[in-house]
Amino acid sequence: MGRWRPPSAKGSTYITAAGFKRMKDEVTQLWKVERPQVTQVVHEAAKNGDRSENGDYIYGKRRLREIDSRVRFLSKRMEVLTVVDRLPDDRSKVFFGAWVTLEDEDGDEKTYQIVGPDEFDVARQKLSMDSPLAKAMLGKRLDDEIVLKKPEGEELFYITAIEYKPYDQD
C-alpha cells in the first residue's frame, strides 16, 4: 500500500477586485514590512554567539521561512487568478460577485456574496463559488427554489433577493 493520493481538484481561478487587492496588500505587508523586521531580529540574535539555544534566532528563522513560503504561494496564485471587476449584463440571474439572499423553510433569511475560493469567509458572508450551496445558486433567478443535498437530508431555500454592488465597495 502506497501513500499516493489523487491530486485534489483545482479551485476556480476567479477573484473579485477587492479580494485581489487584499492579496496584494498581504504580500506587500509581509515582504516590505514584516520580513525586514524579522531579518533584523535574526541578525541581532546571530551576533550574540551560540545559536542553538537562542530563541530569537531559532524562532526568527522559522518565521522567515513562513513568510517566504506564504509570499511564494500568494505570488504564484496571483499569476493564475482572473480578476472579475465588472458587473454582468443580466443582473436578474445569480453570477459571480452577486449578493444573494436566501430564505429557508422556517422563514429565516441569510445573505451571501459569491466569491472565489481564495477569499471565502462565511463569517463575513462570503461564500466560495466552488461550495455546494453556491453551485446550486449560480444561474438561478429571483424566487427560484434551491435544493441543497446534505448527508442528513435535503434542505430547501428560496432566492428572495439578488443584488450586485459596484466592485469598489466591499
Secondary structure by P-SEA (a helix, b strand, c coil): ccccccccccccccccaaaaaaaaaaaaaacccaaaaaaaaaaaaaacccccccaaaaaaaaaaaaaaaaaaaaaaaaaaccccccccccccccccccbbbbbccccbbbbbbbbccccccccccbbbcccaaaaaaccccccbbbbbbcccbbbbbbbccccccccccc
